[in-house]
Amino acid sequence: MPTNNKDLNIRELIEQKRQSRNIKELFEKSIPFFLFLIASVSVLTTIGIIFTLLSETIEFFKRVPIVDFFTGTVLKPLSQTPEFGVLPLIMGTVTSSLIAMLVAVPIGLMTAIYLSEYASDRVRKVVKPLLEILAGVPTIVYGFFAFTFVTPILRELIPSLQATNILSPGIVMGVMIIPMIASLSEDAMSSVPQAMREGALGLGATKLEVTRKVVIPAALSGIIASFVLGISRAIGETMIVTIASGSTKNFTFDITQSMQTMTAYIVEVTGGDAATGSTVYYSLYAVAMTLFMFTLIMNIIARTVSRKFREEY
């Protein structure tokens, strides 16, 4: 009898182990499916956004000719004779983004060069985190900074500058983007192998020549990608331009005047000025679709440039 009991216990143990192994195998097989569902969330969200924008944009273009929308220079959505030309918003978006990049690119790139090539490890460990703190400041704070601090200073220098203008938020947006460009460019430069620097220095090049002719060309893909991401960030910025640039829908090249960007227009319309189902309401989707295409093109350019200039060591 003891022998039979022992055999029974062994069989039970074998059966329990087999069941445990089956459960583990089932769990392992379910992991890829579970991770696939998690990875699909962002894709499905993007598809949902595109579907929503497209369906509402099509409704808008049933009421307003698409040619008038993309070629019109007058935007008067709440007028008794409304016009829906999007060019004033595109002009405001492009102008503010260009001003921002004129500020952010040289300062960000010079900062990256200093941190990567000239700063000691101790200085880099202190300066870089401090620089990146700027990226965490809420954009509404930047907006009030532009309106209450930068604009009054600029008006002392430029008397014709209006209280709300596109110059001031453009400059402040550039300041906001500096950490992004500096950090990404510094990462790209730091990834260049030290042997390349030492080889150039061994051939008699100065440190500036090594930076200019070896490091920057080798890190060019990452640097350009940081520029393009900075432009995308500027195009999508909302609060700074809403506060400091006003809501005047001017189609002008004068940066001292108030202009409105696409994001600021969306904020204005969604703020309650338009009834649901009206043409003005649907116009925000058409503007949002245009903005989506802008940022999509920027991201495609960034990926293309990164692949074209990428160097593997």
Salt bridges, closest charged atoms under 4 A:
GLU15 OE2 - ARG18 NH2 2.54
GLU59 OE2 - ARG63 NE 3.40
GLU83 OE2 - LYS76 NZ 3.77
GLU117 OE2 - ARG197 NH2 2.79
ASP121 OD1 - ARG124 NH1 2.68
GLU186 OE2 - ARG124 NE 3.76
GLU186 OE1 - LYS128 NZ 2.61
ASP187 OD1 - LYS128 NZ 2.80
GLU237 OE1 - ARG233 NH1 3.11
GLU268 OE1 - LYS249 NZ 3.02
